[in-house]
Amino acid sequence: MLRATENETEKKLRGLKKENPNYDAMWNRIRLEADKRGSGWQEQAAAPIRKQSTKKRWLMPVTCAALAAVIALGAAASQGYIQTLLPDAKAAPLGQSIGAQAEVDGIMLKVNSAVQGMDRSYGQSEAQKRMVLDLSLSGFGSENVRYAAFDKASIIDLDTGKKLELSMGDFNTDDVRSIGDWEANRTLNTTSRVTGDLDDTEGQHRYRLETSGLYMIRRATVPIEGSVKLGEEYTVLPDRNFKIKITDIDWDQKQGLMKIKFLPNENVPRLDTEDSNTLMMDRGNSIRLKVGDKDLGPGGWSEPIEPEPGVSEAEGEYNVKGLTEDQIADMTMTFSYAEPVRVIEGPWTIDFTLDSSKAIVETETIPVEDASELTEKTGWTLGEAQLDAYGVTIPVYRNEEDSESVLKDGQIVDYSISITDGEVTTSGSQDPVPTTRIKQGREGEQEYIKFGVQGMSKNATAGQMTYDYWETYDFRNKPLTATFSNAWVVRRHDDYWKQIPVPTEKEQPTTDTLPEGLPIKYIVHREGSKVLVQVQRPEGMNIYEGIRLKVDGKSYAHDTDEFSAISVRNTENGYYDRVYVFDDVPEGEKFELGLQAYGTVDDSKNATVVIRK
């Protein structure tokens, strides 16, 4: 997955409303190791956001990488749109065919094609000039390579001498773009995104792509002799004298989680890359737990890429729900790591020329033909649709009340949106929606609907879809229809309070039924002057503004800093419950909890928009 697509992928995942499978846990697991587990949460979203550590950066394990790769196949697959993930015949690429190539030590890097155009990505208020290069890598022979990436990559506009920003994708044998080519001729494919001051004037424009430090790796897994014991040291790779020691075991029986700290010696296997992001998704070490022949599944192993002096422990988090003490005592481990197959320094230097008349896909702007149903149900109007090489963008104009900073009862926050031209369907997202404008400091920005192409599905017979990979697609001059469904509507009941038992050190559960008939559960306890409230929200509900605490008639707000660092795994459904911390709460006789703005789905707001017949 391209590093540059992380925000888009996260936004699509956050936008999925169906909670089976557990999308919260999916994104939780991906970010868990990327930024070190912090269990932070964004108030309006169901999925957690991790705080970026200012001290250390953390590696993502291969188990998380595998999940991320599945999500990279397209959020539409998770939503049930796709019945099969078998790759369809690859569509003819947009833009200009190139075919320029370079070979080093038998490995051929080839620039197959290029597309240039404007693109407004999620989180951006203005469209940017973007070029997408389709690349292939071949010449592997019989080597057991599973993943490959260049440690260094750059691109220069030879006409101006300017160095442009380049985001280089990794080459992966499990990537849907490569599966067929790898089996047929051992060729891997990826794309690179180029942004910056791209020349879009008429005529010929020269560029130079240079890469070096090609790392070709595979994943290796070895058993670790001995059961899991505190203080035990294990020889993992005898030929490398690599050993680990278990320094701490924390078994939380309530959550069904076990946290283990490992202290590796100086011989821990690492890829000696200059850029710590090279092969980020596949380079990390991981330890899995087993009971007999049963694998307990991936654990949240993490380790510092650049450890601080004296800080070299790695951490693992494992789901051990349902295991007995005897089974815990018999647990064993396996170690997985990235094993280099070959490293080639290079460089590969490829000069190519683009013809603007072939490479550039101009943006088409058209008025939306019929948005009357959406306007009638929401009060919104849509501006002119902008169709470019990377998707469809449409400005959204809400009514005046919706534009205010305070969420109002009955206000529509956002939808699940998709668009089709009859041949393909892709999901979309709104940006920025009211629940994120203020928090992201984007109050004055225009809201857009953005339909990208990375999660696109190809329509097939009998209502099924097959999957192909797109980095670009031409929506121009085609009939387009958008579907707005699963409207998330604000619910406010500021005068509704639920009385709870006086908090003590012992956790006390309290159940309630919201005015919409939804059940909710609060688990409350006191730690000194603090009152902590764990909220178990039901499926089909989002909390936008958190909860309030009232003691003998006086209201208290939760600590937003502590809230962002605390979550508790719900053992019943595997989700992570949010925990609110109220500071300096006095003793009292009457304690009450009240929800602020929250959201539920209202299917009566579903609408269809005809962009062009």
DOKOLTI-11980 format. One line per 3 residues: for each residue x, y, z of C-alpha. Coordinates in nm, 3 decimals, padded with zeros to 5 digits. Layout:
N
X/Y/Z  ...
This chain:
613
00.000/00.000/00.000  00.139/00.339/-00.095  00.232/00.541/00.209
00.056/00.840/00.054  -00.277/00.655/00.053  -00.290/00.597/00.427
-00.524/00.889/00.496  -00.760/00.784/00.218  -00.764/00.424/00.336
-00.820/00.530/00.696  -01.105/00.760/00.596  -01.274/00.485/00.396
-01.238/00.242/00.683  -01.375/00.497/00.929  -01.670/00.551/00.698
-01.784/00.190/00.706  -02.093/00.173/00.923  -02.160/-00.200/00.946
-01.991/-00.328/01.260  -01.958/-00.694/01.167  -01.674/-00.747/01.084
-01.521/-00.521/01.342  -01.377/-00.226/01.148  -01.277/-00.048/01.470
-01.049/-00.335/01.557  -00.911/-00.355/01.203  -00.786/00.002/01.201
-00.692/-00.026/01.567  -00.460/-00.315/01.485  -00.303/-00.138/01.188
-00.225/00.181/01.376  -00.145/-00.006/01.697  00.211/-00.080/01.597
00.268/00.200/01.350  00.252/00.471/01.612  00.279/00.268/01.935
-00.030/00.168/02.121  -00.185/00.470/02.288  -00.552/00.373/02.263
-00.651/00.725/02.168  -00.987/00.802/02.017  -01.133/01.073/01.799
-01.462/01.177/01.950  -01.680/01.164/01.639  -01.539/00.845/01.490
-01.576/00.483/01.583  -01.212/00.400/01.517  -00.915/00.505/01.730
-00.642/00.748/01.634  -00.299/00.703/01.781  -00.095/00.988/01.917
00.237/01.020/01.737  00.516/00.968/01.986  00.768/01.248/02.001
01.028/01.009/02.140  01.018/00.691/01.937  00.891/00.559/01.607
00.756/00.208/01.593  00.756/-00.075/01.345  00.436/-00.239/01.222
00.444/-00.619/01.243  00.384/-00.846/00.947  00.055/-00.961/01.099
-00.075/-00.607/01.088  00.069/-00.569/00.738  -00.135/-00.860/00.615
-00.452/-00.699/00.744  -00.354/-00.365/00.596  -00.300/-00.532/00.260
-00.653/-00.669/00.272  -00.790/-00.324/00.345  -00.577/-00.180/00.067
-00.768/-00.402/-00.175  -01.051/-00.157/-00.125  -01.290/-00.056/00.147
-01.569/-00.168/-00.084  -01.462/-00.528/-00.031  -01.516/-00.493/00.344
-01.861/-00.347/00.284  -01.971/-00.659/00.106  -01.979/-00.516/-00.247
-01.728/-00.767/-00.375  -01.807/-01.136/-00.389  -01.461/-01.237/-00.509
-01.117/-01.079/-00.485  -00.981/-01.260/-00.788  -00.819/-01.001/-01.017
-01.010/-00.918/-01.330  -00.842/-00.844/-01.662  -00.644/-00.526/-01.611
-00.797/-00.223/-01.778  -00.600/-00.030/-02.037  -00.415/00.246/-01.851
-00.496/00.612/-01.893  -00.233/00.853/-02.010  00.081/00.783/-02.209
00.256/00.449/-02.263  00.629/00.487/-02.204  00.824/00.160/-02.183
01.153/00.316/-02.064  01.363/00.081/-01.849  01.694/00.018/-01.675
01.866/-00.302/-01.562  02.108/-00.366/-01.275  02.237/-00.714/-01.184
01.963/-00.876/-01.389  01.677/-00.685/-01.222  01.479/-00.473/-01.468
01.285/-00.166/-01.356  01.040/-00.039/-01.617  00.820/00.270/-01.638
00.517/00.141/-01.825  00.294/00.447/-01.839  00.225/00.789/-01.687
-00.087/00.989/-01.612  -00.087/01.356/-01.516  -00.380/01.558/-01.385
-00.534/01.741/-01.089  -00.631/01.561/-00.770  -00.800/01.674/-00.450
-00.726/01.408/-00.191  -00.897/01.360/00.143  -00.785/01.626/00.390
-00.681/01.874/00.120  -00.872/02.195/00.053  -00.718/02.251/-00.290
-00.652/02.019/-00.581  -00.287/01.942/-00.653  -00.099/01.856/-00.967
-00.027/01.485/-00.964  00.146/01.231/-01.184  00.106/00.856/-01.142
00.373/00.625/-01.284  00.291/00.259/-01.346  00.606/00.054/-01.271
00.713/-00.308/-01.300  01.010/-00.502/-01.166  01.130/-00.825/-01.327
01.431/-01.058/-01.355  01.395/-01.238/-01.021  01.459/-01.584/-01.164
01.394/-01.862/-00.913  01.466/-01.650/-00.604  01.208/-01.688/-00.329
01.126/-01.319/-00.312  00.797/-01.212/-00.153  00.844/-00.837/-00.115
01.076/-00.577/-00.265  01.129/-00.203/-00.232  01.381/00.065/-00.317
01.544/00.234/-00.021  01.594/00.555/-00.218  01.390/00.699/-00.504
01.376/01.044/-00.661  01.243/01.215/-00.971  01.369/01.532/-01.140
01.212/01.758/-01.400  01.507/01.773/-01.642  01.373/02.085/-01.813
01.375/02.292/-01.494  01.611/02.096/-01.269  01.345/02.082/-00.996
01.328/01.779/-00.771  00.968/01.671/-00.727  00.802/01.490/-00.440
00.786/01.114/-00.505  00.594/00.849/-00.310  00.721/00.510/-00.422
00.509/00.200/-00.377  00.642/-00.136/-00.260  00.645/-00.446/-00.480
00.444/-00.729/-00.324  00.372/-01.078/-00.460  00.032/-01.070/-00.286
-00.066/-00.738/-00.445  -00.362/-00.787/-00.677  -00.167/-00.598/-00.944
00.108/-00.859/-00.935  -00.057/-01.194/-00.865  -00.106/-01.292/-01.230
00.222/-01.147/-01.353  00.419/-01.310/-01.070  00.277/-01.653/-01.144
00.327/-01.612/-01.520  00.665/-01.440/-01.552  00.777/-01.338/-01.199
00.708/-00.971/-01.257  00.594/-00.740/-00.976  00.399/-00.418/-01.022
00.340/-00.101/-00.828  00.277/00.270/-00.879  00.449/00.590/-00.775
00.286/00.924/-00.712  00.460/01.245/-00.811  00.339/01.583/-00.681
00.474/01.935/-00.695  00.513/02.200/-00.962  00.450/01.966/-01.256
00.474/02.125/-01.598  00.133/02.110/-01.763  00.210/02.331/-02.065
00.176/02.195/-02.417  00.464/01.998/-02.563  00.733/01.753/-02.456
00.862/01.737/-02.098  01.162/01.535/-01.978  01.196/01.356/-01.646
01.451/01.134/-01.473  01.357/00.861/-01.226  01.641/00.728/-01.016
01.620/00.447/-00.760  01.878/00.262/-00.554  01.911/00.019/-00.266
01.671/-00.253/-00.380  01.582/-00.478/-00.085  01.430/-00.815/-00.174
01.299/-01.006/00.127  01.080/-01.292/00.238  00.918/-01.367/00.571
01.074/-01.641/00.786  00.913/-01.800/01.092  01.092/-02.015/01.349
00.963/-02.188/01.666  01.101/-02.075/02.000  01.182/-02.361/02.233
01.028/-02.347/02.580  00.702/-02.223/02.727  00.622/-01.861/02.809
00.777/-01.778/03.148  00.862/-01.453/03.318  01.237/-01.394/03.340
01.321/-01.674/03.093  01.579/-01.615/02.819  01.533/-01.790/02.483
01.774/-01.857/02.198  01.572/-01.770/01.887  01.829/-01.781/01.605
02.135/-01.980/01.720  02.340/-01.908/01.408  02.307/-01.534/01.477
02.323/-01.561/01.855  01.990/-01.379/01.871  01.820/-01.413/02.208
01.520/-01.259/02.383  01.422/-01.239/02.747  01.069/-01.198/02.887
01.083/-00.910/03.133  00.715/-00.862/03.213  00.382/-01.045/03.174
00.052/-00.867/03.242  -00.256/-01.089/03.209  -00.579/-00.890/03.217
-00.842/-01.160/03.264  -01.129/-00.913/03.240  -01.032/-00.796/02.893
-00.888/-01.131/02.787  -00.559/-00.963/02.700  -00.201/-01.051/02.778
00.078/-00.797/02.744  00.433/-00.930/02.730  00.755/-00.732/02.725
01.055/-00.881/02.546  01.415/-00.772/02.580  01.609/-00.868/02.264
01.986/-00.871/02.262  02.195/-00.669/02.019  02.161/-00.935/01.747
01.791/-00.875/01.676  01.740/-00.913/01.298  01.688/-00.582/01.121
01.694/-00.453/00.765  01.988/-00.219/00.729  01.800/00.043/00.529
01.867/00.414/00.525  01.495/00.495/00.523  01.314/00.328/00.814
00.992/00.334/00.608  01.135/00.103/00.341  00.920/-00.213/00.342
00.746/-00.077/00.650  00.449/-00.310/00.607  00.660/-00.626/00.584
00.990/-00.567/00.765  00.884/-00.586/01.128  00.959/-00.865/01.375
00.671/-01.034/01.552  00.609/-01.303/01.811  00.296/-01.519/01.803
00.163/-01.731/02.087  00.049/-02.093/02.053  -00.131/-02.345/02.272
-00.044/-02.686/02.135  -00.112/-02.671/01.763  -00.355/-02.383/01.803
-00.227/-02.044/01.692  -00.371/-01.767/01.907  -00.354/-01.526/01.617
-00.148/-01.214/01.559  -00.017/-01.018/01.848  00.053/-00.648/01.858
00.431/-00.676/01.867  00.610/-00.344/01.840  00.969/-00.239/01.868
01.149/00.091/01.836  01.316/00.154/01.500  01.545/00.409/01.660
01.558/00.309/02.027  01.655/00.564/02.286  01.961/00.496/02.500
01.867/00.231/02.753  01.528/00.165/02.591  01.524/-00.150/02.380
01.230/-00.356/02.503  00.964/-00.472/02.260  00.601/-00.523/02.355
00.339/-00.774/02.250  -00.035/-00.773/02.313  -00.234/-01.094/02.268
-00.594/-01.206/02.285  -00.606/-01.495/02.533  -00.976/-01.479/02.606
-01.116/-01.813/02.723  -00.784/-01.976/02.811  -00.737/-02.154/03.142
-00.440/-02.107/03.372  -00.304/-02.446/03.263  -00.325/-02.344/02.897
-00.155/-02.013/02.975  00.127/-02.204/03.146  00.175/-02.424/02.836
00.187/-02.144/02.580  00.478/-02.142/02.336  00.601/-01.883/02.086
00.710/-01.844/01.724  00.925/-01.563/01.588  00.871/-01.407/01.245
01.112/-01.170/01.077  01.213/-01.022/00.742  01.492/-01.224/00.584
01.687/-01.052/00.302  01.707/-01.259/-00.016  01.927/-01.011/-00.200
02.019/-00.643/-00.177  02.130/-00.453/-00.490  02.273/-00.105/-00.453
02.207/00.016/-00.809  02.130/00.284/-00.916  01.857/00.240/-01.176
01.834/00.560/-01.382  01.547/00.602/-01.628  01.500/00.909/-01.847
01.164/00.946/-02.016  00.971/01.211/-02.205  00.605/01.295/-02.164
00.385/01.439/-02.436  00.131/01.660/-02.261  -00.134/01.577/-02.521
-00.109/01.209/-02.422  -00.014/01.209/-02.054  -00.236/01.485/-01.920
-00.599/01.404/-01.845  -00.780/01.736/-01.824  -01.042/01.787/-01.553
-01.399/01.791/-01.684  -01.647/02.013/-01.498  -02.020/01.948/-01.536
-02.337/02.061/-01.353  -02.510/01.792/-01.150  -02.819/01.695/-01.347
-03.062/01.603/-01.066  -02.999/01.633/-00.693  -03.359/01.719/-00.603
-03.415/01.412/-00.382  -03.102/01.487/-00.176  -03.194/01.856/-00.147
-03.549/01.773/-00.039  -03.430/01.538/00.239  -03.129/01.736/00.361
-03.154/02.096/00.247  -02.813/02.054/00.081  -02.728/02.155/-00.273
-02.443/02.027/-00.487  -02.203/02.232/-00.696  -02.053/02.132/-01.028
-01.889/01.790/-01.044  -01.519/01.779/-01.127  -01.409/01.464/-01.308
-01.034/01.401/-01.321  -00.798/01.109/-01.367  -00.818/01.019/-00.999
-01.189/01.032/-00.926  -01.490/01.261/-00.893  -01.519/01.564/-00.662
-01.842/01.753/-00.590  -01.878/02.054/-00.355  -02.155/02.030/-00.092
-02.343/02.339/00.025  -02.530/02.277/00.350  -02.810/02.490/00.484
-02.714/02.777/00.710  -02.801/02.597/01.035  -02.578/02.302/00.948
-02.286/02.538/00.894  -02.278/02.646/01.258  -02.026/02.494/01.497
-02.280/02.335/01.736  -02.435/02.007/01.624  -02.815/02.026/01.628
-03.074/01.755/01.684  -03.181/01.609/01.350  -02.879/01.741/01.161
-02.729/01.504/00.905  -02.357/01.460/00.957  -02.257/01.233/00.670
-02.358/00.943/00.448  -02.223/00.622/00.306  -02.184/00.722/-00.058
-02.104/00.537/-00.379  -02.094/00.629/-00.745  -02.127/00.417/-01.058
-02.097/00.466/-01.431  -02.268/00.133/-01.495  -01.937/-00.052/-01.531
-01.757/00.029/-01.207  -01.862/00.137/-00.858  -01.651/00.321/-00.603
-01.718/00.450/-00.253  -01.686/00.813/-00.152  -01.647/01.030/00.155
-01.729/01.381/00.269  -01.453/01.615/00.376  -01.457/01.798/00.609
-01.782/01.700/00.782  -01.918/01.911/01.072  -01.779/01.678/01.338
-01.422/01.726/01.215  -01.414/02.087/01.095  -01.339/02.244/01.431
-01.114/01.967/01.559  -00.902/01.982/01.246  -00.896/02.363/01.235
-01.081/02.368/00.904  -01.387/02.577/00.995  -01.383/02.794/00.683
-01.321/02.522/00.427  -01.565/02.416/00.159  -01.702/02.064/00.207
-01.659/01.819/-00.081  -01.767/01.469/-00.169  -01.466/01.280/-00.299
-01.493/00.954/-00.492  -01.146/00.802/-00.534  -01.063/00.497/-00.743
-00.847/00.280/-00.518  -01.144/00.100/-00.363  -01.326/00.059/-00.693
-01.510/-00.256/-00.798  -01.606/-00.375/-01.143  -01.976/-00.448/-01.189
-02.057/-00.799/-01.310  -02.360/-01.011/-01.377  -02.613/-01.118/-01.112
-02.532/-00.817/-00.897  -02.185/-00.945/-00.815  -01.859/-00.762/-00.859
-01.506/-00.862/-00.933  -01.200/-00.671/-00.825  -00.935/-00.504/-01.033
-00.672/-00.251/-00.932  -00.707/00.112/-01.035  -00.481/00.402/-00.959
-00.651/00.615/-01.225  -00.979/00.592/-01.414  -01.161/00.806/-01.672
-01.509/00.904/-01.556  -01.540/01.170/-01.825  -01.820/01.151/-02.082
-01.993/00.867/-01.896  -02.330/00.840/-01.720  -02.286/00.880/-01.346
-02.523/00.812/-01.056  -02.444/00.858/-00.686  -02.624/00.679/-00.403
-02.650/00.837/-00.057  -02.741/00.585/00.215  -02.698/00.520/00.590
-02.737/00.883/00.688  -02.583/00.954/01.029  -02.819/01.193/01.204
-02.743/01.392/01.521  -02.945/01.311/01.833  -02.944/01.563/02.118
-03.122/01.522/02.448  -02.946/01.778/02.667  -03.206/01.750/02.943
-03.189/01.371/02.963  -02.982/01.235/03.252  -02.935/00.884/03.390
-02.882/00.850/03.763  -02.601/00.609/03.856  -02.478/00.464/04.186
-02.231/00.672/04.385  -01.889/00.581/04.234  -01.655/00.367/04.443
-01.324/00.193/04.377  -01.524/-00.107/04.261  -01.654/-00.094/03.905
-02.031/-00.059/03.893  -02.226/-00.121/03.570  -02.538/00.079/03.485
-02.758/00.011/03.183  -02.987/00.260/03.017  -03.217/00.286/02.717
-03.178/00.601/02.509  -03.487/00.786/02.380  -03.435/00.618/02.039
-03.463/00.279/02.207  -03.091/00.198/02.190  -02.936/00.021/02.489
-02.619/00.166/02.638  -02.402/00.058/02.929  -02.184/00.265/03.163
-01.918/00.110/03.387  -01.816/00.361/03.656  -01.552/00.365/03.925
-01.349/00.615/04.125  -00.971/00.654/04.148  -00.903/00.911/04.417
-01.050/01.240/04.298  -01.110/01.104/03.947  -01.424/00.933/03.819
-01.378/00.703/03.517  -01.667/00.604/03.293  -01.636/00.325/03.039
-01.906/00.352/02.772  -02.027/00.044/02.586  -02.219/00.187/02.292
-02.450/-00.031/02.084  -02.411/-00.111/01.717  -02.548/00.165/01.499
-02.444/00.452/01.725  -02.160/00.705/01.710  -02.069/00.938/01.996
-01.982/01.286/01.872  -01.936/01.500/02.182  -01.886/01.254/02.464
-02.066/01.241/02.799  -02.126/01.476/03.092  -02.118/01.403/03.465
-02.344/01.581/03.712  -02.285/01.566/04.089  -02.557/01.709/04.311
-02.665/01.933/04.023  -02.319/02.056/03.920  -02.187/01.950/03.578
-01.833/01.832/03.501  -01.661/01.791/03.164  -01.431/01.500/03.090
-01.054/01.544/03.053  -00.994/01.543/02.677  -00.621/01.471/02.718
-00.668/01.163/02.933  -00.958/01.050/02.719  -00.734/01.031/02.413
-00.502/00.788/02.592  -00.747/00.539/02.743  -00.956/00.261/02.596
-01.070/-00.077/02.725  -01.121/-00.386/02.518  -01.477/-00.515/02.539
-01.450/-00.890/02.596  -01.801/-00.954/02.463  -01.754/-00.815/02.112
-01.383/-00.737/02.080  -01.442/-00.364/02.027  -01.254/-00.100/02.222
-01.478/00.094/02.460  -01.406/00.459/02.525  -01.316/00.565/02.873
-01.394/00.917/02.996  -01.197/01.063/03.286  -01.346/01.335/03.506
-01.094/01.516/03.725  -01.144/01.664/04.072  -01.490/01.518/04.127
-01.613/01.572/04.485  -01.803/01.320/04.689  -02.178/01.358/04.659
-02.517/01.200/04.700  -02.658/01.214/04.347  -02.452/01.123/04.040
-02.593/01.145/03.688  -02.460/01.086/03.338  -02.580/01.256/03.022
-02.484/01.197/02.660  -02.412/01.500/02.452  -02.454/01.486/02.073
-02.451/01.134/01.931  -02.555/00.984/01.600  -02.781/00.710/01.469
-02.856/00.590/01.117  -03.175/00.712/00.947  -03.251/00.524/00.625
-03.543/00.755/00.546  -03.282/01.009/00.435  -03.151/00.781/00.157
-03.128/00.958/-00.178  -03.010/00.909/-00.534  -02.833/01.181/-00.730
-02.807/01.172/-01.109  -02.485/01.346/-01.200  -02.520/01.276/-01.571
-02.757/01.049/-01.764
